[in-house]
Amino acid sequence: MRTTTYTVTGMTCAHCVNAVTEELRHLDGVSAVQVDLPTGAVTVTSDGPLDPAEVRAAVDEAGYAVAV
């Protein structure tokens, strides 16, 4: 298992957390997503490394952005 933490900007409520979580869970190999709303930290557990472009696209689809 691999755990990677990203910083997601723009999240302000539980709906935001649910939207980001749902999109990231659809990525191949993702087994868990944990979001810390106050800090914007999103920790993703997966079977192996994730393509950063796919992570950014999933977060973008939810309406938010991964901080660079």
C-alpha positions in Angstrom: 0.0 0.0 0.0 1.1 3.5 -0.7 -0.1 6.7 1.0 0.2 10.1 -0.6 -1.0 13.4 0.8 -2.1 16.3 -1.4 -3.2 19.8 -0.5 -6.6 20.7 -2.1 -7.7 24.3 -2.2 -11.2 25.7 -2.2 -12.9 23.2 0.1 -15.1 24.9 2.8 -17.7 22.3 3.9 -18.7 18.7 4.2 -20.2 18.7 0.7 -16.7 19.7 -0.6 -15.1 16.9 1.3 -17.7 14.4 -0.1 -17.2 15.6 -3.7 -13.4 15.3 -3.6 -13.6 11.9 -1.8 -16.0 10.5 -4.3 -14.0 11.6 -7.4 -10.7 10.2 -5.9 -12.3 6.9 -5.0 -13.0 6.3 -8.7 -9.3 6.2 -9.5 -7.9 2.7 -10.2 -6.1 1.3 -7.2 -7.5 3.8 -4.6 -8.6 2.0 -1.4 -9.1 5.0 0.9 -9.4 8.7 0.9 -9.2 10.9 4.1 -9.8 14.6 4.0 -8.8 17.1 6.7 -11.0 20.1 5.9 -9.3 22.8 8.0 -5.9 22.2 6.4 -7.0 21.0 3.0 -4.9 17.8 3.3 -6.2 14.9 1.4 -4.5 11.6 2.1 -5.0 8.9 -0.6 -4.2 5.2 0.0 -3.6 3.2 -3.1 -2.2 -0.1 -4.3 0.7 1.7 -6.0 1.8 5.1 -7.2 -1.0 7.3 -8.7 -0.5 9.5 -11.8 -0.4 13.1 -10.6 -2.3 14.2 -13.7 -5.2 11.8 -12.9 -5.3 13.0 -9.3 -5.5 16.6 -10.4 -8.1 15.8 -13.0 -10.3 14.0 -10.4 -10.0 16.9 -8.0 -10.7 19.4 -10.8 -13.8 17.3 -11.7 -15.1 17.8 -8.2 -14.6 21.6 -8.6 -11.4 22.1 -6.6 -7.7 22.3 -7.3 -4.6 20.5 -6.1 -2.1 23.1 -4.8 1.2 23.1 -6.6 
